[in-house]
């Protein structure tokens, strides 16, 4: 077995890496290779569904698939050659690298996509230090107005709701990373009864 490691320098704090592991197996010769892989978020390693995976060479070969609910994809019957591998997912940075496929190669791939998190575990820690942590959620197109019970919750537990509009949405992994830290802080101060009073649209993690 031989291993090929490809790493890309990031433009953002969140890391991104891809590791290709050609696995030599005793299979019937087909003259083609194949690839199995998983696409995950570099924020918390959660799987990214519906990510677009594409392999193109300099001539006519072109393979495109989407990841499933577990972030898994597969491409079979890949002609031997050198390809540009591109992976795209909503709200994440595009990943591009070069992949070489030999006859009968079986490639195992894990790709972590980077993103820009306006809110994450670091932002949560900073807000806790300022004694006004935010509970974040992605909203929708329609503006959201906080109810009197939401305002009462903010006052009682010393927190605030931040609801991101349609043009402000961030990956759910970023929201979860931020809220997870805030929730642990609130648990340490108030136990877990406060969670019952959360807005219904906020995941209790």
C-alpha positions in Angstrom: 0.0 0.0 0.0 1.3 3.5 -0.8 0.0 6.8 0.5 -0.2 10.1 -1.1 -0.9 13.2 1.1 -2.0 16.4 -0.4 -2.3 19.5 1.7 -3.4 23.0 0.8 -2.5 26.3 2.5 -5.7 28.0 3.8 -6.7 31.6 3.5 -8.8 31.3 6.6 -8.2 30.2 10.2 -10.2 27.0 9.8 -8.1 24.2 8.5 -8.6 22.3 5.3 -6.8 19.1 4.2 -7.3 16.2 1.9 -5.7 12.8 2.2 -5.8 10.4 -0.7 -5.0 6.8 0.1 -4.8 4.5 -3.0 -5.7 1.0 -1.7 -4.3 -1.9 -3.7 -6.8 -4.8 -3.8 -7.0 -8.1 -5.5 -9.7 -7.3 -8.0 -10.3 -8.1 -11.6 -8.5 -5.7 -13.9 -10.8 -3.2 -15.4 -8.5 -0.5 -16.8 -10.3 2.1 -14.8 -10.0 3.5 -11.2 -12.6 4.5 -8.7 -12.9 6.9 -5.8 -14.8 6.7 -2.5 -14.9 9.7 -0.2 -16.4 11.8 2.5 -16.8 15.6 2.6 -16.9 17.2 6.1 -16.9 20.6 7.7 -13.5 21.7 8.9 -15.3 23.5 11.8 -16.5 20.4 13.6 -15.9 17.4 11.3 -19.7 17.1 10.7 -20.6 15.6 7.3 -21.7 17.9 4.5 -24.6 16.6 2.4 -25.3 17.7 -1.2 -21.7 18.8 -1.7 -20.8 18.8 -5.4 -17.8 16.7 -6.3 -16.3 17.0 -9.8 -13.3 15.4 -11.5 -12.2 16.8 -14.9 -9.2 16.1 -17.1 -7.8 18.2 -19.9 -9.7 16.4 -22.6 -13.2 15.0 -22.4 -13.4 13.0 -19.1 -15.8 14.6 -16.6 -17.3 13.0 -13.5 -19.8 14.7 -11.2 -21.6 13.5 -8.1 -23.3 14.8 -4.9 -22.6 13.6 -1.4 -25.4 11.8 0.5 -26.7 12.7 3.9 -23.6 11.3 5.5 -21.3 13.3 3.3 -20.3 10.2 1.3 -19.8 10.0 -2.4 -18.4 7.5 -4.9 -17.2 7.7 -8.5 -16.7 4.5 -10.5 -15.1 3.7 -13.8 -12.6 6.6 -13.8 -10.3 6.5 -16.8 -6.6 6.6 -15.9 -5.2 10.1 -16.0 -4.7 13.4 -14.2 -7.7 15.2 -13.0 -8.7 18.5 -11.3 -10.8 17.6 -8.3 -13.2 20.3 -7.2 -15.6 20.2 -4.2 -18.2 22.8 -3.5 -20.8 23.2 -0.7 -23.1 26.0 0.2 -21.5 28.6 2.5 -18.1 26.8 2.3 -14.9 27.7 0.4 -14.4 25.8 -2.8 -11.7 23.1 -2.7 -9.5 22.4 -5.7 -6.6 20.0 -6.1 -4.9 17.7 -8.6 -5.5 13.9 -8.5 -3.7 11.2 -10.5 -5.6 8.0 -11.2 -4.0 4.9 -12.5 -5.6 1.8 -13.9 -7.4 -0.2 -11.2 -6.6 2.3 -8.4 -9.1 2.5 -5.6 -8.8 5.9 -3.9 -10.2 6.6 -0.4 -10.6 10.4 0.1 -11.5 12.6 3.1 -12.0 16.3 2.3 -12.5 19.0 5.0 -14.0 22.2 3.6 -13.1 25.5 5.2 -15.5 28.4 5.8 -15.6 31.8 7.4 -17.4 31.7 10.7 -18.7 35.0 12.0 -19.8 33.0 15.1 -17.9 30.0 16.4 -16.4 28.7 19.7 -13.9 31.6 19.9 -16.6 34.3 19.5 -18.6 32.5 22.2 -15.7 32.6 24.6 -15.1 36.3 23.9 -18.8 37.1 24.5 -18.9 35.1 27.8 -15.9 37.2 29.0 -17.9 40.3 28.2 -20.8 38.8 30.2 -23.3 39.0 27.3 -23.1 35.8 25.3 -25.3 35.4 22.2 -27.5 32.5 21.3 -27.3 32.4 17.5 -29.7 30.9 14.9 -30.0 31.2 11.1 -33.3 32.9 10.2 -34.9 33.1 6.9 -36.1 35.7 4.3 -38.8 37.1 6.6 -37.6 39.3 9.5 -38.0 37.8 12.9 -39.4 39.7 15.9 -38.5 38.5 19.4 -41.5 37.8 21.6 -42.0 39.2 25.1 -41.0 35.7 26.4 -37.8 35.8 24.4 -37.0 39.2 25.9 -37.7 37.9 29.3 -35.4 35.0 28.7 -32.6 37.3 27.6 -33.0 39.4 30.8 -33.3 36.4 33.1 -30.2 34.6 31.9 -28.0 37.5 30.8 -27.9 36.5 27.2 -29.2 37.7 23.8 -30.6 36.2 20.7 -28.9 36.9 17.4 -31.0 35.8 14.4 -29.2 36.0 11.1 -31.2 37.0 8.1 -31.2 35.3 4.7 -28.1 37.2 3.5 -26.3 36.8 6.8 -26.6 33.0 7.2 -23.6 31.0 8.2 -22.9 27.2 8.1 -24.9 25.3 10.8 -21.6 23.9 12.0 -20.5 27.4 12.9 -23.8 28.1 14.8 -23.5 24.8 16.7 -19.8 25.5 17.6 -20.8 28.9 19.0 -23.9 27.8 20.8 -22.3 24.7 22.3 -19.9 26.9 24.3 -22.6 29.3 25.4 -24.9 26.5 26.4 -22.2 24.9 28.6 -21.6 28.3 30.3 -25.4 28.7 31.0 -25.6 25.1 32.3 -22.8 25.8 34.7 -24.7 28.8 36.1 -28.3 27.8 36.0 -28.4 24.0 35.5 -30.3 22.8 32.5 -33.9 24.0 33.2 -33.2 27.1 31.2 -33.1 25.0 28.0 -36.8 24.4 28.2 -37.4 28.1 27.7 -35.3 28.4 24.5 -36.9 29.6 21.3 -38.4 26.5 19.6 -36.3 27.3 16.5 -33.0 27.0 18.4 -31.4 23.5 18.6 -30.7 22.6 22.3 -27.5 20.7 21.3 
